[in-house]
């Protein structure tokens, strides 16, 4: 239980970048994760090696391929004489082994699924407490000079920028949704559902457009997952839920056809909703979209110049000139570190697949896509709509920022990989052949099977 609390604290506090030691990429979150890793390694050493489960195998394959991709990218950068920031290069070199250890050790021991569910409960409970504490500081109810909770008019709490806090809120919302979905008692379900409210409120205060986009997309994703579960129900009789799902599926074409004349009205309402959800009423949406497209085009061009082999860990883009000009005339909030505008490329694409493409090339992208596909397949086979929504929500968020360096994202991936239970050993004889055996032989077969397991 103590190790579960340490893991939950580490996952939550790694986003609290303002609490890190000045000048070092180390804070209470990283310290908690390091302690947890040492505890788990000591436990696994005492057990003389873990069993090679499906989830552990997939993570080991991914991290092995990922290491090869990053090594090829580093060699490519040396061959073509590419310049990079040594400090940011070292930051990623130190971060990736930590993430690999956290993800693999999260799924390593027998009964890891139930333990990760305990960690999920602890994380949502402590996460709501920490968010409430950050709100008290932001509202000057608990004054402190150690942190600045505001990024101009956007809430960032203990993080250096609002996007980090918004990512934490995304994971807390959907982990709570998953816990409410799988809860068997009404009181437990109500408690998990109550943990959704505060992260949504805090996430909206960050004014992160991606957070609003994920919330809008989560509703249809979760409903589609529930309909799929009800439609393929293993029960022979038609339940009320399955009947309702079939009615919706069969009536959807008629609904779409009838809504065609209202297309202009729906488009107008959707445009108003987008402006309402976007920060500053959507006034800066066009400028930000243009900046993102320019950055993504530069990232794709640089990746192709490296023959799709990557350039190694760290950022590999130059800061856009529009950002350089803006930072000259405006005063940045305290406790924030921007990459220096110098001749060294030290800017990221703010897109997970493009950033991986720059670091490890096509091989890094394909390995990460394979791992995400395996995780989604695991949640679909487990018929867990909450975890499917969690993973797809994190993936949508990753389209607009680099999420692979956040341990809390690897917690989400590990939780999804553990959703599908391990396949049990099949009986040597089919059911028809076993039914033909005498009762004594059938009982002896059951006894031998139990002894073998």
Backbone torsions as a table, in degrees:
resi	resn	phi	psi	omega
1	UNK	NA	-39.9	179.9
2	UNK	-64.0	-40.1	179.1
3	UNK	-66.0	-33.6	177.4
4	UNK	-64.7	-40.8	178.0
5	UNK	-64.8	-41.0	179.1
6	UNK	-63.0	-42.0	178.5
7	UNK	-63.6	-45.1	179.3
8	UNK	-61.6	-42.0	177.4
9	UNK	-62.8	-41.7	178.9
10	UNK	-62.7	-42.7	-179.9
11	UNK	-64.3	-39.7	-178.0
12	UNK	-73.5	-42.3	-171.9
13	UNK	-83.4	-10.1	176.0
14	UNK	-68.1	-21.2	175.3
15	UNK	-83.4	-10.5	-179.7
16	UNK	-86.3	70.4	-173.2
17	UNK	-71.2	-17.8	175.9
18	UNK	-73.1	-16.2	-179.6
19	UNK	-90.5	2.3	-179.3
20	UNK	-75.0	161.8	177.1
21	UNK	-65.2	129.5	-178.7
22	UNK	-55.8	128.1	178.5
23	UNK	85.0	-4.0	-179.4
24	UNK	-126.8	144.8	178.7
25	UNK	-83.8	36.7	-175.3
26	UNK	-127.3	132.3	178.3
27	UNK	-143.0	-168.1	-179.0
28	UNK	-62.0	-32.2	179.2
29	UNK	-66.3	-48.2	179.7
30	UNK	-64.2	-35.9	178.4
31	UNK	-65.4	-43.1	178.7
32	UNK	-62.8	-41.4	179.4
33	UNK	-66.0	-38.2	178.3
34	UNK	-64.5	-41.2	177.8
35	UNK	-63.5	-43.3	-179.7
36	UNK	-64.0	-40.2	178.8
37	UNK	-62.0	-43.5	178.6
38	UNK	-63.0	-41.1	177.8
39	UNK	-62.5	-43.3	-179.0
40	UNK	-68.8	-39.4	178.2
41	UNK	-64.4	-39.2	177.1
42	UNK	-63.5	-40.8	179.4
43	UNK	-66.7	-43.2	-178.9
44	UNK	-69.5	-33.0	176.2
45	UNK	-64.0	-37.3	177.5
46	UNK	-67.8	-24.7	179.3
47	UNK	-93.0	3.6	178.3
48	UNK	56.4	47.3	172.2
49	UNK	97.7	138.0	-179.5
50	UNK	-84.9	158.2	171.7
51	UNK	-70.4	146.1	-176.3
52	UNK	-86.4	88.1	179.7
53	UNK	-78.4	172.9	180.0
54	UNK	-65.0	-44.8	-179.2
55	UNK	-63.2	-43.4	179.9
56	UNK	-65.6	-39.1	179.6
57	UNK	-61.6	-43.9	-178.9
58	UNK	-64.9	-41.2	179.4
59	UNK	-67.8	-38.9	178.3
60	UNK	-65.3	-39.9	177.4
61	UNK	-63.0	-45.9	-178.6
62	UNK	-60.9	-50.9	-175.0
63	UNK	-66.9	-30.1	176.1
64	UNK	-66.9	-47.7	178.6
65	UNK	-65.1	-38.7	-179.9
66	UNK	-63.0	-40.6	178.2
67	UNK	-64.3	-40.3	177.5
68	UNK	-63.3	-42.6	-179.2
69	UNK	-63.2	-43.2	179.5
70	UNK	-66.7	-36.4	178.3
71	UNK	-66.7	-42.4	177.1
72	UNK	-63.2	-38.9	177.8
73	UNK	-63.8	-41.4	178.7
74	UNK	-64.1	-41.6	177.7
75	UNK	-65.4	-37.9	177.9
76	UNK	-62.5	-42.9	178.9
77	UNK	-62.3	-37.7	178.5
78	UNK	-67.6	-38.1	-177.5
79	UNK	-68.6	-43.3	-176.4
80	UNK	-88.2	-1.6	178.2
81	UNK	72.4	35.5	-179.3
82	UNK	-74.1	140.2	177.5
83	UNK	-91.8	146.3	177.9
84	UNK	-149.4	164.1	178.0
85	UNK	-81.8	115.3	-177.0
86	UNK	-60.7	-37.5	-179.0
87	UNK	-66.4	-44.1	179.1
88	UNK	-71.0	-32.5	174.4
89	UNK	-61.4	-47.3	179.7
90	UNK	-65.8	-34.1	178.6
91	UNK	-58.7	-47.0	179.5
92	UNK	-69.8	-36.8	179.0
93	UNK	-61.5	-35.0	178.1
94	UNK	-80.8	-30.6	-174.8
95	UNK	-75.1	-40.9	-173.7
96	UNK	-64.0	-42.3	174.8
97	UNK	-61.8	-36.5	177.0
98	UNK	-62.5	-44.1	179.6
99	UNK	-65.6	-40.1	178.8
100	UNK	-62.6	-42.5	179.6
101	UNK	-65.2	-43.7	-179.5
102	UNK	-62.4	-46.4	-177.2
103	UNK	-67.3	-44.3	-178.1
104	UNK	-69.7	-42.5	-179.6
105	UNK	-71.2	-18.3	177.0
106	UNK	-70.3	-24.2	-175.6
107	UNK	-116.0	10.4	-165.5
108	UNK	-80.9	-39.9	-169.6
109	UNK	-89.0	155.9	174.4
110	UNK	-60.4	139.7	-176.2
111	UNK	76.9	23.3	-178.0
112	UNK	-64.6	-30.6	-178.0
113	UNK	-63.7	-46.5	179.5
114	UNK	-67.3	-35.8	178.4
115	UNK	-67.2	-39.8	179.2
116	UNK	-68.1	-31.4	174.6
117	UNK	-66.6	-37.6	174.5
118	UNK	-62.3	-43.2	178.0
119	UNK	-62.0	-37.6	179.0
120	UNK	-62.4	-42.4	177.8
121	UNK	-64.7	-44.6	179.2
122	UNK	-62.8	-41.6	-177.4
123	UNK	-66.7	-41.4	179.2
124	UNK	-67.8	-38.5	179.1
125	UNK	-66.6	-52.4	178.5
126	UNK	-65.1	-35.0	179.6
127	UNK	-61.9	-42.9	176.9
128	UNK	-64.7	-38.2	177.9
129	UNK	-63.9	-44.5	179.8
130	UNK	-65.5	-38.4	178.1
131	UNK	-64.8	-41.0	177.1
132	UNK	-63.7	-37.9	178.4
133	UNK	-65.7	-38.9	177.9
134	UNK	-67.2	-33.8	176.7
135	UNK	-67.1	-39.2	178.3
136	UNK	-62.6	-37.0	176.7
137	UNK	-69.3	-41.0	-179.2
138	UNK	-65.3	-32.8	-179.7
139	UNK	-91.5	11.7	177.7
140	UNK	61.4	23.1	173.1
141	UNK	-80.6	-21.7	177.1
142	UNK	-135.2	80.0	-173.6
143	UNK	-66.6	142.1	176.2
144	UNK	-154.1	146.5	178.4
145	UNK	-100.1	2.0	-176.5
146	UNK	-78.6	-26.5	-177.8
147	UNK	-135.1	160.4	172.5
148	UNK	-119.8	107.0	-171.9
149	UNK	-77.2	-3.5	-175.3
150	UNK	-117.4	139.1	173.3
151	UNK	-111.0	86.0	-162.5
152	UNK	56.4	-114.7	-179.8
153	UNK	-101.4	13.7	-179.4
154	UNK	-107.0	134.7	179.7
155	UNK	-75.0	131.5	174.5
156	UNK	-126.3	-7.7	175.9
157	UNK	59.7	-125.6	179.6
158	UNK	-88.6	-1.6	-177.4
159	UNK	-88.9	164.1	177.6
160	UNK	-77.8	-28.9	178.6
161	UNK	-140.5	156.4	-176.5
162	UNK	-62.6	-25.7	-177.7
163	UNK	-64.4	-35.8	177.8
164	UNK	-64.1	-44.0	178.3
165	UNK	-66.8	-38.6	179.0
166	UNK	-63.6	-38.8	177.6
167	UNK	-63.4	-42.4	176.5
168	UNK	-59.0	-42.7	-179.9
169	UNK	-65.4	-37.4	177.7
170	UNK	-58.7	-49.3	-178.0
171	UNK	-65.8	-42.0	-179.5
172	UNK	-64.4	-39.1	179.4
173	UNK	-61.6	-49.0	-172.6
174	UNK	-81.9	-26.8	171.6
175	UNK	-66.5	-41.0	176.3
176	UNK	-63.9	-39.5	176.7
177	UNK	-61.9	-41.7	177.2
178	UNK	-62.6	-44.3	-179.5
179	UNK	-65.2	-36.9	177.0
180	UNK	-69.2	-33.6	-177.9
181	UNK	-70.0	-37.2	-176.1
182	UNK	-95.8	-2.0	-179.0
183	UNK	-65.0	142.2	-179.1
184	UNK	-101.6	-18.9	179.5
185	UNK	-109.8	142.3	-179.1
186	UNK	-58.0	-40.5	-178.7
187	UNK	-63.7	-41.1	178.2
188	UNK	-65.3	-40.6	179.4
189	UNK	-65.0	-40.6	179.1
190	UNK	-65.4	-41.0	179.5
191	UNK	-63.6	-41.6	179.0
192	UNK	-67.9	-40.6	179.1
193	UNK	-64.7	-34.4	179.1
194	UNK	-65.9	-26.7	179.6
195	UNK	-75.0	-4.7	179.7
196	UNK	-82.2	-31.1	-168.2
197	UNK	-63.8	-51.8	-174.9
198	UNK	-64.4	-43.8	176.4
199	UNK	-60.1	-35.2	177.2
200	UNK	-65.1	-43.6	-179.5
201	UNK	-63.3	-46.8	-180.0
202	UNK	-66.6	-39.6	178.4
203	UNK	-61.4	-36.7	177.1
204	UNK	-69.0	-32.6	178.3
205	UNK	-68.7	-23.0	175.9
206	UNK	-70.0	-18.0	-178.8
207	UNK	57.7	29.9	176.3
208	UNK	-81.0	119.0	-179.0
209	UNK	-61.8	-34.2	-179.7
210	UNK	-65.3	-35.4	177.5
211	UNK	-61.5	-45.1	178.5
212	UNK	-63.8	-39.5	178.3
213	UNK	-62.3	-42.6	179.3
214	UNK	-64.3	-41.1	179.0
215	UNK	-63.5	-41.5	179.7
216	UNK	-64.9	-40.0	-178.4
217	UNK	-76.3	-22.2	-174.1
218	UNK	-68.3	-36.5	-178.3
219	UNK	-58.7	-56.0	177.5
220	UNK	-61.1	-35.8	179.5
221	UNK	-63.8	-46.1	-178.9
222	UNK	-66.1	-43.1	179.5
223	UNK	-65.0	-40.0	177.5
224	UNK	-63.1	-39.4	177.1
225	UNK	-64.0	-41.2	178.6
226	UNK	-67.2	-40.8	178.0
227	UNK	-62.2	-40.3	178.8
228	UNK	-61.8	-41.6	180.0
229	UNK	-64.3	-42.7	-178.7
230	UNK	-69.6	-33.8	-179.0
231	UNK	-70.3	-34.8	-178.1
232	UNK	-101.7	27.5	-180.0
233	UNK	-57.1	137.8	-178.5
234	UNK	-77.1	-9.0	-179.5
235	UNK	-71.7	139.6	-177.3
236	UNK	-73.4	-36.5	179.8
237	UNK	-84.8	151.4	-177.5
238	UNK	-80.7	114.0	179.4
239	UNK	-83.2	169.7	178.9
240	UNK	-63.5	-40.0	179.4
241	UNK	-64.4	-44.4	-180.0
242	UNK	-64.8	-39.5	178.4
243	UNK	-63.1	-43.5	178.3
244	UNK	-63.4	-39.3	178.7
245	UNK	-64.0	-42.8	178.6
246	UNK	-65.4	-36.9	177.5
247	UNK	-61.8	-44.2	179.8
248	UNK	-64.8	-44.5	-178.6
249	UNK	-63.6	-45.1	-178.6
250	UNK	-72.2	-29.1	-179.3
251	UNK	-89.2	-7.1	-178.0
252	UNK	-62.2	-44.5	177.8
253	UNK	-58.1	-40.4	178.9
254	UNK	-65.1	-39.9	179.2
255	UNK	-64.0	-41.1	-179.9
256	UNK	-65.9	-43.6	-179.7
257	UNK	-63.5	-41.2	-179.7
258	UNK	-69.9	-21.6	-178.4
259	UNK	-88.0	-7.7	-178.6
260	UNK	-59.2	-45.0	178.3
261	UNK	-62.3	-21.1	-178.9
262	UNK	-95.7	16.1	-174.7
263	UNK	-60.6	-42.3	-178.9
264	UNK	-65.0	-39.1	178.6
265	UNK	-65.9	-43.5	179.9
266	UNK	-63.6	-40.9	179.4
267	UNK	-63.7	-40.5	178.9
268	UNK	-64.1	-43.6	179.1
269	UNK	-65.5	-38.7	179.1
270	UNK	-64.9	-39.6	178.3
271	UNK	-63.4	-40.2	176.9
272	UNK	-65.9	-36.8	178.2
273	UNK	-65.8	-41.2	179.7
274	UNK	-62.2	-43.8	179.3
275	UNK	-65.4	-34.1	-179.5
276	UNK	-69.7	-37.1	-177.8
277	UNK	-79.7	-29.2	-177.7
278	UNK	-73.2	153.1	179.8
279	UNK	-70.8	147.1	-178.7
280	UNK	56.4	32.4	177.1
281	UNK	65.7	20.8	179.6
282	UNK	78.7	11.8	-177.7
283	UNK	-66.4	-31.1	-177.3
284	UNK	-101.2	7.8	-174.8
285	UNK	-64.1	-43.4	-179.5
286	UNK	-63.8	-42.5	179.3
287	UNK	-65.5	-42.1	179.5
288	UNK	-67.3	-39.4	178.6
289	UNK	-63.0	-41.2	178.6
290	UNK	-64.6	-40.0	178.8
291	UNK	-65.5	-41.1	179.3
292	UNK	-65.1	-44.8	-179.3
293	UNK	-62.6	-40.2	177.5
294	UNK	-62.8	-42.7	179.4
295	UNK	-65.6	-42.2	-179.0
296	UNK	-66.7	-37.4	177.0
297	UNK	-64.0	-41.5	178.2
298	UNK	-64.9	-38.8	179.0
299	UNK	-65.2	-43.0	179.3
300	UNK	-64.5	-40.0	179.7
301	UNK	-65.2	-42.6	179.8
302	UNK	-66.2	-38.4	177.6
303	UNK	-64.6	-37.3	177.9
304	UNK	-70.4	-34.7	177.2
305	UNK	-62.8	-30.1	178.7
306	UNK	-87.1	17.0	178.3
307	UNK	60.5	30.7	178.5
308	UNK	58.7	25.5	176.2
309	UNK	-101.5	-9.7	179.9
310	UNK	86.8	174.7	-179.0
311	UNK	-126.8	11.9	177.5
312	UNK	92.6	176.4	-178.2
313	UNK	-61.0	156.0	177.1
314	UNK	97.9	168.6	178.0
315	UNK	-76.9	154.4	-174.8
316	UNK	-139.4	22.0	178.6
317	UNK	-117.5	151.9	173.4
318	UNK	-83.0	147.8	-179.1
319	UNK	-65.3	129.9	177.0
320	UNK	-56.9	142.0	-176.2
321	UNK	-64.1	-29.3	178.0
322	UNK	-64.2	-37.1	177.1
323	UNK	-70.8	-38.3	178.5
324	UNK	-61.6	-43.7	179.4
325	UNK	-66.5	-38.8	-179.3
326	UNK	-66.9	-37.1	-178.0
327	UNK	-74.4	-17.8	177.1
328	UNK	-73.8	-30.0	-173.5
329	UNK	-102.6	-11.6	-178.5
330	UNK	-117.5	148.5	179.7
331	UNK	-92.4	122.7	-179.2
332	UNK	-75.9	152.0	174.6
333	UNK	-62.2	163.2	178.3
334	UNK	-70.8	164.3	174.8
335	UNK	59.2	41.2	176.7
336	UNK	-137.7	141.5	-178.1
337	UNK	-121.2	113.3	173.7
338	UNK	-94.3	147.6	172.8
339	UNK	-62.7	139.1	-177.2
340	UNK	-71.4	138.6	178.0
341	UNK	-80.3	89.9	177.7
342	UNK	-131.2	-168.3	-176.3
343	UNK	-79.0	-4.0	-178.6
344	UNK	-93.7	128.0	176.4
345	UNK	-63.2	117.7	-177.7
346	UNK	-142.7	31.1	-178.7
347	UNK	-119.4	144.0	-178.4
348	UNK	-99.4	160.9	-179.3
349	UNK	-78.1	-14.8	-177.0
350	UNK	56.7	42.1	173.1
351	UNK	-152.0	122.7	-170.9
352	UNK	-59.3	-46.1	-177.6
353	UNK	-67.4	-39.1	179.5
354	UNK	-71.2	-38.6	176.9
355	UNK	-64.9	-39.7	175.4
356	UNK	-66.8	-35.6	177.1
357	UNK	-62.2	-37.2	177.8
358	UNK	-71.7	-32.5	-176.0
359	UNK	-86.7	-52.5	-175.3
360	UNK	-117.8	8.3	176.3
361	UNK	72.0	-161.7	-177.8
362	UNK	-64.2	-31.7	-179.4
363	UNK	-64.6	-41.2	177.9
364	UNK	-65.3	-41.1	178.4
365	UNK	-63.2	-47.3	-177.7
366	UNK	-64.3	-38.1	179.5
367	UNK	-66.3	-40.3	-179.9
368	UNK	-69.8	-40.5	176.8
369	UNK	-62.9	-39.5	178.2
370	UNK	-62.5	-42.1	-179.9
371	UNK	-65.8	-41.8	177.8
372	UNK	-64.2	-40.6	178.6
373	UNK	-64.1	-40.0	177.6
374	UNK	-65.0	-37.4	179.4
375	UNK	-67.7	-44.0	178.5
376	UNK	-64.2	-40.9	177.8
377	UNK	-61.0	-38.2	178.8
378	UNK	-63.4	-42.5	179.5
379	UNK	-69.6	-34.6	179.1
380	UNK	-69.4	-41.2	178.8
381	UNK	-68.7	-29.8	176.3
382	UNK	-81.6	-5.7	-178.5
383	UNK	55.4	50.5	-178.4
384	UNK	-117.2	95.4	-176.7
385	UNK	-67.9	-32.0	-179.4
386	UNK	-64.4	-44.1	-179.9
387	UNK	-71.5	-34.2	175.4
388	UNK	-61.2	-42.9	177.9
389	UNK	-65.0	-40.0	178.0
390	UNK	-58.7	-50.1	-175.5
391	UNK	-68.4	-43.2	179.6
392	UNK	-67.4	-34.5	175.8
393	UNK	-63.6	-42.7	177.3
394	UNK	-64.9	-38.4	178.6
395	UNK	-64.7	-42.0	177.6
396	UNK	-61.8	-42.2	178.2
397	UNK	-62.5	-34.9	-179.6
398	UNK	-69.4	-12.3	176.3
399	UNK	-71.5	-16.6	-175.1
400	UNK	-123.8	7.5	175.4
401	UNK	-162.1	166.6	178.8
402	UNK	-90.5	111.8	-174.5
403	UNK	-103.2	-10.3	-170.4
404	UNK	-69.6	-19.2	179.6
405	UNK	-89.6	1.5	-178.9
406	UNK	-95.9	118.1	179.7
407	UNK	-57.9	-30.9	-177.6
408	UNK	-66.5	-27.0	175.1
409	UNK	-71.2	-35.4	177.2
410	UNK	-72.3	-27.6	171.0
411	UNK	-62.6	-43.0	178.8
412	UNK	-63.1	-42.9	179.7
413	UNK	-65.3	-43.4	179.4
414	UNK	-63.5	-40.6	178.6
415	UNK	-61.4	-38.3	179.8
416	UNK	-73.0	-37.7	177.8
417	UNK	-63.5	-29.7	-179.7
418	UNK	-86.2	-1.1	-176.2
419	UNK	-65.9	-40.6	-179.3
420	UNK	-82.6	121.4	-179.7
421	UNK	-67.0	153.5	178.1
422	UNK	-64.5	140.4	179.2
423	UNK	-67.7	134.1	179.0
424	UNK	-85.1	156.8	179.7
425	UNK	-65.5	135.9	-178.6
426	UNK	-83.6	149.6	177.5
427	UNK	-66.8	150.8	-178.5
428	UNK	-68.2	-31.5	-179.1
429	UNK	-111.1	145.2	175.2
430	UNK	-68.5	167.7	-175.5
431	UNK	-62.6	-38.2	-178.8
432	UNK	-64.7	-38.5	179.4
433	UNK	-72.2	-36.6	179.7
434	UNK	-67.9	-34.3	-180.0
435	UNK	-66.9	-23.4	179.6
436	UNK	-80.8	-13.1	-179.5
437	UNK	-76.1	153.8	174.5
438	UNK	-66.5	158.8	-177.6
439	UNK	-57.1	-37.8	-178.7
440	UNK	-63.1	-40.5	-179.7
441	UNK	-67.9	-37.8	179.6
442	UNK	-65.7	-41.1	179.3
443	UNK	-65.8	-37.7	178.9
444	UNK	-65.7	-38.0	177.8
445	UNK	-65.2	-40.2	178.0
446	UNK	-64.8	-41.5	-180.0
447	UNK	-63.4	-43.0	178.9
448	UNK	-65.8	-37.2	178.6
449	UNK	-65.3	-40.4	178.1
450	UNK	-66.4	-36.9	179.0
451	UNK	-68.0	-36.5	179.2
452	UNK	-70.7	-29.5	-179.8
453	UNK	-79.3	NA	NA
